[in-house]
Amino acid sequence: MEPIRVFVVDDHPLVRKGILKILSLEKEFEIVGEAGTGEEALRLIKEAKPDVILLDLNLPDITGIEVCRQIKKVYPEGRVIALTIYDDETHVIESVKAGVIGYLPKDVEPDTFIEAVKFAANGRSYFHPSIAGKVINDYERLCTSLEAGRKSRSLLTAREIEVLSLAAKGYTNKNIAKELFISEKTVKNHMTNIFRKLEVKDRTEAVVYAIRERLI
């Protein structure tokens, strides 16, 4: 089994070394790089090719949220977990929109930290319980803003519901393909059909609608 390749971004050397020490105790992890600034991280990550990027949101040169956006552009395969002292709704939601797959306060227990990295490596979202409620609240607001009265939708097929259920759990298209033993192209086709049938623009709206209407 291939080790989980991890890259750490934090501007405080002591914090960064502490994170690296925790990770080094686990045989499943391989540290492939570290950075103290956003610019340095963006320069090194594409070459390091990590599976998971642990990203401090409070960096001295570029905000962590902007770094995440840039990472998803130049290296979309990387799964980003935000590590931060911020737990306010604005930071949480903006981070999710930027592409993070996980969000952890810096004072979490090591076991929780390790579990989150493993979840992210498998394409699954991980939000600390103190954070998850803020994401749910935003989804609820999004639900109320979606157009009401969409009466004439075609029903989703059983396979489309399977795909949408896995998407709701944070699975990427690649991981959905592996889980269902189908090609990634087939997953993309299913997602396109789901968007069309539910009359939504993207994956987030599809998941929100499905939860609201109890399709999954």
C-alpha positions as CSV (number, residue, x, y, z in Angstrom):
1,M,0.0,0.0,0.0
2,E,1.4,3.4,-1.0
3,P,2.0,5.9,1.8
4,I,-0.1,9.0,2.1
5,R,2.0,11.9,0.8
6,V,1.6,15.0,3.0
7,F,2.7,18.6,2.6
8,V,2.6,21.0,5.5
9,V,2.1,24.8,5.3
10,D,2.5,26.9,8.4
11,D,4.4,30.1,9.1
12,H,5.3,29.2,12.6
13,P,8.4,26.8,12.6
14,L,7.5,25.3,16.0
15,V,3.9,24.5,15.0
16,R,5.1,23.1,11.6
17,K,7.7,20.9,13.3
18,G,5.1,19.7,15.8
19,I,2.7,18.7,13.0
20,L,5.5,16.9,11.2
21,K,6.5,15.0,14.4
22,I,2.9,13.8,14.8
23,L,2.8,12.6,11.2
24,S,6.2,10.9,11.4
25,L,4.9,8.6,14.1
26,E,2.4,7.0,11.6
27,K,3.9,4.6,9.1
28,E,1.1,5.4,6.6
29,F,2.4,8.9,6.1
30,E,5.2,10.2,4.0
31,I,6.2,13.9,4.4
32,V,7.0,15.3,1.0
33,G,7.5,18.9,1.8
34,E,6.9,21.9,4.0
35,A,6.5,25.7,3.6
36,G,6.3,28.8,5.7
37,T,4.6,31.1,3.2
38,G,1.9,30.8,0.6
39,E,4.2,31.7,-2.2
40,E,6.7,29.0,-1.2
41,A,3.9,26.5,-0.9
42,L,2.6,27.2,-4.4
43,R,6.1,26.9,-5.8
44,L,6.8,23.5,-4.2
45,I,3.5,21.7,-4.1
46,K,3.1,21.0,-7.8
47,E,6.6,19.3,-7.8
48,A,6.1,17.5,-4.5
49,K,2.7,16.0,-5.6
50,P,1.2,15.5,-2.2
51,D,-2.0,13.6,-1.6
52,V,-3.0,15.9,1.3
53,I,-2.0,19.5,2.1
54,L,-2.3,20.8,5.6
55,L,-2.7,24.5,5.2
56,D,-2.6,27.2,7.9
57,L,-5.1,30.0,6.9
58,N,-3.1,32.7,8.6
59,L,0.0,33.1,6.4
60,P,2.2,36.2,6.2
61,D,2.1,36.9,2.5
62,I,-1.1,35.4,1.0
63,T,-4.3,34.3,2.8
64,G,-4.6,30.6,3.2
65,I,-8.0,30.8,1.5
66,E,-6.4,32.3,-1.6
67,V,-3.5,29.8,-1.4
68,C,-6.2,27.0,-1.5
69,R,-7.8,28.5,-4.5
70,Q,-4.5,28.6,-6.3
71,I,-3.6,25.1,-5.3
72,K,-6.9,23.8,-6.8
73,K,-6.0,25.5,-10.0
74,V,-2.4,24.3,-10.4
75,Y,-2.7,21.0,-8.6
76,P,-6.4,19.9,-8.4
77,E,-5.5,16.4,-7.2
78,G,-4.3,17.8,-3.9
79,R,-6.8,17.5,-1.0
80,V,-6.5,20.5,1.3
81,I,-7.2,20.5,5.0
82,A,-7.4,24.0,6.7
83,L,-5.7,24.2,10.0
84,T,-6.6,27.3,11.9
85,I,-7.5,29.2,15.0
86,Y,-10.5,30.7,13.2
87,D,-13.9,29.0,13.7
88,D,-16.1,31.8,12.6
89,E,-18.7,31.1,9.9
90,T,-17.1,33.4,7.4
91,H,-13.7,31.7,7.4
92,V,-15.3,28.2,7.3
93,I,-17.6,28.9,4.4
94,E,-15.0,30.8,2.4
95,S,-12.6,27.9,2.9
96,V,-15.2,25.4,1.7
97,K,-15.9,27.5,-1.4
98,A,-12.1,27.7,-2.0
99,G,-11.9,23.9,-2.1
100,V,-10.9,22.6,1.3
101,I,-11.9,19.0,2.0
102,G,-11.4,19.4,5.7
103,Y,-11.3,22.1,8.4
104,L,-9.7,21.6,11.8
105,P,-8.9,23.9,14.8
106,K,-5.2,23.8,15.7
107,D,-5.9,22.5,19.2
108,V,-7.4,19.1,18.1
109,E,-6.1,15.9,19.6
110,P,-3.5,14.1,17.5
111,D,-5.8,11.1,16.9
112,T,-8.4,13.4,15.4
113,F,-5.7,15.1,13.3
114,I,-4.5,11.8,12.0
115,E,-8.0,10.6,11.2
116,A,-8.7,13.8,9.2
117,V,-5.6,13.3,7.1
118,K,-6.6,9.7,6.3
119,F,-10.2,10.8,5.4
120,A,-8.9,13.4,3.1
121,A,-6.5,11.0,1.4
122,N,-9.5,8.8,0.6
123,G,-11.4,11.7,-0.9
124,R,-13.7,12.1,2.1
125,S,-14.5,15.4,3.8
126,Y,-13.6,15.8,7.5
127,F,-14.9,18.8,9.5
128,H,-14.4,19.0,13.2
129,P,-17.8,18.8,15.1
130,S,-17.4,22.4,16.3
131,I,-17.1,23.5,12.6
132,A,-19.6,21.2,10.9
133,G,-22.6,23.1,12.2
134,K,-21.5,26.2,10.5
135,V,-21.3,24.4,7.1
136,I,-24.8,22.9,7.7
137,N,-26.2,26.3,8.5
138,D,-24.9,27.7,5.3
139,Y,-26.3,24.8,3.3
140,E,-29.7,25.5,4.9
141,R,-29.6,29.1,3.7
142,L,-28.6,27.9,0.3
143,C,-31.6,25.6,0.3
144,T,-34.0,28.5,1.0
145,S,-32.4,30.5,-1.9
146,L,-32.9,27.7,-4.5
147,E,-35.9,28.2,-6.8
148,A,-39.0,26.8,-5.3
149,G,-41.7,24.8,-7.1
150,R,-39.6,22.7,-9.4
151,K,-42.4,20.3,-10.0
152,S,-41.5,18.7,-13.3
153,R,-38.2,17.0,-12.7
154,S,-37.3,13.6,-14.0
155,L,-36.7,11.1,-11.3
156,L,-33.0,10.2,-10.7
157,T,-32.0,6.6,-11.6
158,A,-30.8,4.3,-8.8
159,R,-27.2,4.7,-10.1
160,E,-27.5,8.5,-10.1
161,I,-28.7,8.4,-6.5
162,E,-25.7,6.2,-5.6
163,V,-23.4,8.7,-7.3
164,L,-25.1,11.7,-5.5
165,S,-24.9,10.0,-2.1
166,L,-21.2,9.5,-2.4
167,A,-20.7,13.1,-3.6
168,A,-22.6,14.2,-0.5
169,K,-20.0,12.3,1.6
170,G,-17.2,14.3,0.0
171,Y,-16.1,11.6,-2.5
172,T,-14.3,12.9,-5.6
173,N,-15.3,11.7,-9.1
174,K,-12.2,9.4,-9.0
175,N,-13.2,7.9,-5.7
176,I,-16.8,7.5,-6.7
177,A,-15.6,5.6,-9.8
178,K,-13.5,3.3,-7.6
179,E,-16.3,2.7,-5.2
180,L,-18.9,1.8,-7.9
181,F,-16.5,0.0,-10.2
182,I,-17.2,2.4,-13.1
183,S,-15.0,4.8,-15.1
184,E,-14.4,8.4,-14.1
185,K,-16.0,9.5,-17.4
186,T,-19.2,7.6,-16.5
187,V,-19.3,9.4,-13.1
188,K,-18.9,12.7,-14.9
189,N,-21.8,11.8,-17.2
190,H,-24.0,10.8,-14.2
191,M,-23.2,14.1,-12.5
192,T,-24.1,16.0,-15.7
193,N,-27.4,14.2,-15.9
194,I,-28.0,14.9,-12.2
195,F,-27.4,18.6,-12.6
196,R,-29.8,18.7,-15.6
197,K,-32.6,16.8,-13.9
198,L,-32.4,18.8,-10.7
199,E,-31.9,22.1,-12.6
200,V,-28.8,23.0,-10.5
201,K,-25.5,24.5,-11.5
202,D,-23.0,22.5,-9.5
203,R,-22.3,19.7,-7.0
204,T,-23.0,21.7,-3.9
205,E,-26.5,22.7,-5.1
206,A,-27.2,19.1,-6.2
207,V,-26.3,17.8,-2.7
208,V,-28.2,20.5,-0.9
209,Y,-31.3,19.8,-3.0
210,A,-31.1,16.0,-2.6
211,I,-30.8,16.4,1.2
212,R,-33.7,18.8,1.4
213,E,-35.9,16.6,-0.8
214,R,-34.7,13.4,1.0
215,L,-33.4,11.9,-2.2
216,I,-30.4,10.5,-0.3
